[in-house]
Protein backbone atom coordinates (compact mmCIF):
# COMPACT_ATOMS: atom_id res chain seq x y z
CA UNK A 1 0.00 0.00 0.00
CA UNK A 2 1.25 3.50 -0.77
CA UNK A 3 -0.01 6.89 0.42
CA UNK A 4 1.19 10.19 -1.10
CA UNK A 5 0.31 13.24 1.03
CA UNK A 6 0.86 16.98 1.05
CA UNK A 7 1.53 17.99 4.66
CA UNK A 8 1.04 21.72 5.33
CA UNK A 9 1.79 22.53 9.00
CA UNK A 10 0.47 26.12 8.85
CA UNK A 11 -1.47 28.26 6.37
CA UNK A 12 0.75 29.96 3.79
CA UNK A 13 3.58 27.41 4.02
CA UNK A 14 4.56 25.27 1.00
CA UNK A 15 4.72 22.18 3.18
CA UNK A 16 6.23 18.77 2.50
CA UNK A 17 5.55 15.86 0.21
CA UNK A 18 5.22 12.67 2.24
CA UNK A 19 5.13 9.10 0.93
CA UNK A 20 4.31 6.19 3.21
CA UNK A 21 4.82 2.64 1.96
CA UNK A 22 3.33 -0.22 3.96
CA UNK A 23 3.60 -3.97 3.46
CA UNK A 24 0.64 -5.93 4.81
CA UNK A 25 0.57 -9.66 5.48
CA UNK A 26 -2.50 -11.49 6.78
CA UNK A 27 -4.24 -8.18 7.50
CA UNK A 28 -1.39 -6.78 9.62
CA UNK A 29 1.28 -4.19 8.87
CA UNK A 30 4.62 -6.00 8.81
CA UNK A 31 6.82 -3.25 7.33
CA UNK A 32 6.63 0.54 6.97
CA UNK A 33 8.85 2.96 5.07
CA UNK A 34 8.45 6.69 4.59
CA UNK A 35 10.16 9.56 2.86
CA UNK A 36 9.62 13.30 3.33
CA UNK A 37 10.71 16.12 1.02
CA UNK A 38 10.03 19.82 1.34
CA UNK A 39 8.03 21.23 -1.56
CA UNK A 40 10.45 23.52 -3.46
CA UNK A 41 9.58 27.12 -4.27
CA UNK A 42 10.26 26.49 -7.95
CA UNK A 43 10.33 23.29 -9.96
CA UNK A 44 13.07 22.25 -12.41
CA UNK A 45 10.32 21.17 -14.85
CA UNK A 46 6.62 21.82 -15.54
CA UNK A 47 5.50 18.89 -13.38
CA UNK A 48 4.62 19.76 -9.81
CA UNK A 49 4.65 17.38 -6.86
CA UNK A 50 0.87 17.61 -6.65
Biopython code that builds the backbone (N, CA, C, O; Angstrom):
import numpy as np
from Bio.PDB.StructureBuilder import StructureBuilder

atoms = [
    (1, "UNK", "N", (0.853, -1.160, 0.000)),
    (1, "UNK", "CA", (0.000, 0.000, 0.000)),
    (1, "UNK", "C", (0.897, 1.220, 0.000)),
    (1, "UNK", "O", (1.945, 1.222, 0.645)),
    (2, "UNK", "N", (0.496, 2.257, -0.717)),
    (2, "UNK", "CA", (1.253, 3.505, -0.766)),
    (2, "UNK", "C", (0.307, 4.682, -0.564)),
    (2, "UNK", "O", (-0.812, 4.691, -1.076)),
    (3, "UNK", "N", (0.770, 5.668, 0.187)),
    (3, "UNK", "CA", (-0.008, 6.889, 0.422)),
    (3, "UNK", "C", (0.905, 8.073, 0.121)),
    (3, "UNK", "O", (2.009, 8.163, 0.657)),
    (4, "UNK", "N", (0.439, 8.985, -0.743)),
    (4, "UNK", "CA", (1.187, 10.192, -1.101)),
    (4, "UNK", "C", (0.400, 11.370, -0.551)),
    (4, "UNK", "O", (-0.754, 11.572, -0.928)),
    (5, "UNK", "N", (1.011, 12.156, 0.342)),
    (5, "UNK", "CA", (0.309, 13.236, 1.027)),
    (5, "UNK", "C", (1.044, 14.554, 0.884)),
    (5, "UNK", "O", (2.254, 14.589, 0.657)),
    (6, "UNK", "N", (0.293, 15.635, 1.019)),
    (6, "UNK", "CA", (0.860, 16.980, 1.051)),
    (6, "UNK", "C", (0.607, 17.519, 2.450)),
    (6, "UNK", "O", (-0.519, 17.894, 2.776)),
    (7, "UNK", "N", (1.636, 17.560, 3.272)),
    (7, "UNK", "CA", (1.531, 17.993, 4.663)),
    (7, "UNK", "C", (1.849, 19.487, 4.740)),
    (7, "UNK", "O", (2.957, 19.914, 4.416)),
    (8, "UNK", "N", (0.862, 20.273, 5.173)),
    (8, "UNK", "CA", (1.044, 21.719, 5.326)),
    (8, "UNK", "C", (0.836, 22.035, 6.810)),
    (8, "UNK", "O", (-0.297, 22.011, 7.289)),
    (9, "UNK", "N", (1.923, 22.333, 7.546)),
    (9, "UNK", "CA", (1.790, 22.528, 8.997)),
    (9, "UNK", "C", (1.086, 23.823, 9.396)),
    (9, "UNK", "O", (0.512, 23.896, 10.482)),
    (10, "UNK", "N", (1.119, 24.854, 8.532)),
    (10, "UNK", "CA", (0.475, 26.123, 8.847)),
    (10, "UNK", "C", (0.054, 26.810, 7.547)),
    (10, "UNK", "O", (0.722, 26.649, 6.525)),
    (11, "UNK", "N", (-1.025, 27.559, 7.570)),
    (11, "UNK", "CA", (-1.472, 28.255, 6.368)),
    (11, "UNK", "C", (-0.363, 29.137, 5.790)),
    (11, "UNK", "O", (0.365, 29.802, 6.527)),
    (12, "UNK", "N", (-0.248, 29.131, 4.463)),
    (12, "UNK", "CA", (0.747, 29.959, 3.792)),
    (12, "UNK", "C", (2.091, 29.283, 3.583)),
    (12, "UNK", "O", (2.925, 29.808, 2.845)),
    (13, "UNK", "N", (2.329, 28.134, 4.207)),
    (13, "UNK", "CA", (3.584, 27.411, 4.016)),
    (13, "UNK", "C", (3.454, 26.462, 2.834)),
    (13, "UNK", "O", (2.363, 25.967, 2.550)),
    (14, "UNK", "N", (4.576, 26.201, 2.135)),
    (14, "UNK", "CA", (4.556, 25.268, 1.003)),
    (14, "UNK", "C", (4.369, 23.835, 1.467)),
    (14, "UNK", "O", (3.736, 23.039, 0.774)),
    (15, "UNK", "N", (4.903, 23.502, 2.611)),
    (15, "UNK", "CA", (4.718, 22.178, 3.180)),
    (15, "UNK", "C", (5.708, 21.149, 2.661)),
    (15, "UNK", "O", (6.746, 21.493, 2.095)),
    (16, "UNK", "N", (5.373, 19.894, 2.861)),
    (16, "UNK", "CA", (6.234, 18.772, 2.498)),
    (16, "UNK", "C", (5.429, 17.709, 1.764)),
    (16, "UNK", "O", (4.238, 17.519, 2.006)),
    (17, "UNK", "N", (6.119, 17.028, 0.864)),
    (17, "UNK", "CA", (5.552, 15.856, 0.211)),
    (17, "UNK", "C", (5.942, 14.650, 1.061)),
    (17, "UNK", "O", (7.111, 14.486, 1.411)),
    (18, "UNK", "N", (4.977, 13.819, 1.390)),
    (18, "UNK", "CA", (5.221, 12.666, 2.243)),
    (18, "UNK", "C", (4.714, 11.417, 1.522)),
    (18, "UNK", "O", (3.596, 11.400, 1.007)),
    (19, "UNK", "N", (5.539, 10.379, 1.488)),
    (19, "UNK", "CA", (5.132, 9.101, 0.926)),
    (19, "UNK", "C", (5.321, 8.039, 2.007)),
    (19, "UNK", "O", (6.406, 7.887, 2.568)),
    (20, "UNK", "N", (4.252, 7.317, 2.283)),
    (20, "UNK", "CA", (4.311, 6.188, 3.209)),
    (20, "UNK", "C", (4.076, 4.915, 2.406)),
    (20, "UNK", "O", (3.119, 4.823, 1.638)),
    (21, "UNK", "N", (4.949, 3.941, 2.589)),
    (21, "UNK", "CA", (4.822, 2.639, 1.957)),
    (21, "UNK", "C", (4.650, 1.603, 3.067)),
    (21, "UNK", "O", (5.417, 1.578, 4.030)),
    (22, "UNK", "N", (3.644, 0.757, 2.922)),
    (22, "UNK", "CA", (3.325, -0.219, 3.958)),
    (22, "UNK", "C", (3.175, -1.586, 3.312)),
    (22, "UNK", "O", (2.510, -1.723, 2.285)),
    (23, "UNK", "N", (3.788, -2.589, 3.907)),
    (23, "UNK", "CA", (3.597, -3.972, 3.458)),
    (23, "UNK", "C", (2.703, -4.670, 4.472)),
    (23, "UNK", "O", (2.972, -4.663, 5.674)),
    (24, "UNK", "N", (1.643, -5.268, 3.965)),
    (24, "UNK", "CA", (0.643, -5.930, 4.810)),
    (24, "UNK", "C", (0.680, -7.427, 4.537)),
    (24, "UNK", "O", (0.734, -7.861, 3.387)),
    (25, "UNK", "N", (0.650, -8.197, 5.597)),
    (25, "UNK", "CA", (0.573, -9.660, 5.477)),
    (25, "UNK", "C", (-0.484, -10.150, 6.461)),
    (25, "UNK", "O", (-0.445, -9.825, 7.648)),
    (26, "UNK", "N", (-1.428, -10.936, 5.951)),
    (26, "UNK", "CA", (-2.504, -11.486, 6.778)),
    (26, "UNK", "C", (-3.250, -10.397, 7.552)),
    (26, "UNK", "O", (-3.612, -10.583, 8.713)),
    (27, "UNK", "N", (-3.472, -9.258, 6.891)),
    (27, "UNK", "CA", (-4.240, -8.181, 7.498)),
    (27, "UNK", "C", (-3.498, -7.343, 8.518)),
    (27, "UNK", "O", (-4.106, -6.511, 9.190)),
    (28, "UNK", "N", (-2.170, -7.549, 8.649)),
    (28, "UNK", "CA", (-1.391, -6.780, 9.622)),
    (28, "UNK", "C", (-0.227, -6.085, 8.926)),
    (28, "UNK", "O", (0.342, -6.620, 7.975)),
    (29, "UNK", "N", (0.122, -4.905, 9.398)),
    (29, "UNK", "CA", (1.278, -4.187, 8.871)),
    (29, "UNK", "C", (2.535, -4.887, 9.363)),
    (29, "UNK", "O", (2.738, -5.033, 10.568)),
    (30, "UNK", "N", (3.381, -5.323, 8.429)),
    (30, "UNK", "CA", (4.618, -6.003, 8.812)),
    (30, "UNK", "C", (5.856, -5.153, 8.503)),
    (30, "UNK", "O", (6.923, -5.390, 9.068)),
    (31, "UNK", "N", (5.719, -4.169, 7.611)),
    (31, "UNK", "CA", (6.823, -3.253, 7.334)),
    (31, "UNK", "C", (6.260, -1.888, 6.966)),
    (31, "UNK", "O", (5.169, -1.782, 6.406)),
    (32, "UNK", "N", (7.030, -0.833, 7.292)),
    (32, "UNK", "CA", (6.629, 0.536, 6.966)),
    (32, "UNK", "C", (7.870, 1.333, 6.599)),
    (32, "UNK", "O", (8.878, 1.298, 7.305)),
    (33, "UNK", "N", (7.784, 2.051, 5.487)),
    (33, "UNK", "CA", (8.851, 2.961, 5.074)),
    (33, "UNK", "C", (8.201, 4.308, 4.800)),
    (33, "UNK", "O", (7.026, 4.376, 4.438)),
    (34, "UNK", "N", (8.961, 5.372, 4.973)),
    (34, "UNK", "CA", (8.451, 6.687, 4.594)),
    (34, "UNK", "C", (9.588, 7.566, 4.103)),
    (34, "UNK", "O", (10.761, 7.335, 4.398)),
    (35, "UNK", "N", (9.204, 8.571, 3.352)),
    (35, "UNK", "CA", (10.156, 9.560, 2.857)),
    (35, "UNK", "C", (9.442, 10.907, 2.863)),
    (35, "UNK", "O", (8.258, 10.998, 2.538)),
    (36, "UNK", "N", (10.181, 11.954, 3.238)),
    (36, "UNK", "CA", (9.622, 13.298, 3.327)),
    (36, "UNK", "C", (10.539, 14.245, 2.571)),
    (36, "UNK", "O", (11.759, 14.193, 2.720)),
    (37, "UNK", "N", (9.938, 15.120, 1.752)),
    (37, "UNK", "CA", (10.711, 16.117, 1.018)),
    (37, "UNK", "C", (9.958, 17.437, 1.054)),
    (37, "UNK", "O", (8.756, 17.476, 0.794)),
    (38, "UNK", "N", (10.653, 18.510, 1.371)),
    (38, "UNK", "CA", (10.028, 19.825, 1.343)),
    (38, "UNK", "C", (9.631, 20.168, -0.084)),
    (38, "UNK", "O", (10.362, 19.865, -1.027)),
    (39, "UNK", "N", (8.467, 20.802, -0.242)),
    (39, "UNK", "CA", (8.027, 21.234, -1.561)),
    (39, "UNK", "C", (8.865, 22.460, -1.945)),
    (39, "UNK", "O", (8.861, 23.458, -1.225)),
    (40, "UNK", "N", (9.583, 22.391, -3.073)),
    (40, "UNK", "CA", (10.451, 23.521, -3.456)),
    (40, "UNK", "C", (9.632, 24.721, -3.921)),
    (40, "UNK", "O", (8.489, 24.584, -4.356)),
    (41, "UNK", "N", (10.236, 25.887, -3.819)),
    (41, "UNK", "CA", (9.578, 27.120, -4.266)),
    (41, "UNK", "C", (9.370, 27.103, -5.777)),
    (41, "UNK", "O", (8.326, 27.524, -6.275)),
    (42, "UNK", "N", (10.378, 26.611, -6.502)),
    (42, "UNK", "CA", (10.256, 26.493, -7.952)),
    (42, "UNK", "C", (10.627, 25.060, -8.356)),
    (42, "UNK", "O", (11.391, 24.380, -7.670)),
    (43, "UNK", "N", (10.067, 24.629, -9.480)),
    (43, "UNK", "CA", (10.327, 23.291, -9.964)),
    (43, "UNK", "C", (11.298, 23.334, -11.151)),
    (43, "UNK", "O", (11.289, 24.294, -11.921)),
    (44, "UNK", "N", (12.118, 22.318, -11.299)),
    (44, "UNK", "CA", (13.069, 22.251, -12.411)),
    (44, "UNK", "C", (12.355, 21.910, -13.718)),
    (44, "UNK", "O", (12.947, 22.026, -14.792)),
    (45, "UNK", "N", (11.084, 21.488, -13.640)),
    (45, "UNK", "CA", (10.316, 21.175, -14.846)),
    (45, "UNK", "C", (8.866, 21.639, -14.643)),
    (45, "UNK", "O", (8.534, 22.225, -13.613)),
    (46, "UNK", "N", (8.016, 21.372, -15.629)),
    (46, "UNK", "CA", (6.623, 21.822, -15.541)),
    (46, "UNK", "C", (5.741, 20.928, -14.686)),
    (46, "UNK", "O", (4.581, 21.260, -14.440)),
    (47, "UNK", "N", (6.265, 19.809, -14.235)),
    (47, "UNK", "CA", (5.502, 18.895, -13.376)),
    (47, "UNK", "C", (5.651, 19.337, -11.924)),
    (47, "UNK", "O", (6.763, 19.584, -11.456)),
    (48, "UNK", "N", (4.553, 19.435, -11.227)),
    (48, "UNK", "CA", (4.617, 19.763, -9.807)),
    (48, "UNK", "C", (4.513, 18.486, -8.987)),
    (48, "UNK", "O", (4.207, 17.427, -9.535)),
    (49, "UNK", "N", (4.759, 18.565, -7.709)),
    (49, "UNK", "CA", (4.652, 17.383, -6.858)),
    (49, "UNK", "C", (3.201, 16.962, -6.662)),
    (49, "UNK", "O", (2.920, 15.810, -6.328)),
    (50, "UNK", "N", (2.284, 17.901, -6.871)),
    (50, "UNK", "CA", (0.867, 17.611, -6.645)),
    (50, "UNK", "C", (0.063, 18.102, -7.803)),
    (50, "UNK", "O", (-1.159, 17.955, -7.812)),
]
sb = StructureBuilder()
sb.init_structure("model")
sb.init_model(0)
sb.init_chain("A")
sb.init_seg("    ")
for serial, (resi, resn, name, xyz) in enumerate(atoms, 1):
    if name == "N":
        sb.init_residue(resn, " ", resi, " ")
    sb.init_atom(name, np.array(xyz, "f"), 0.0, 1.0, " ", f" {name:<3s}", serial, name[0])
structure = sb.get_structure()
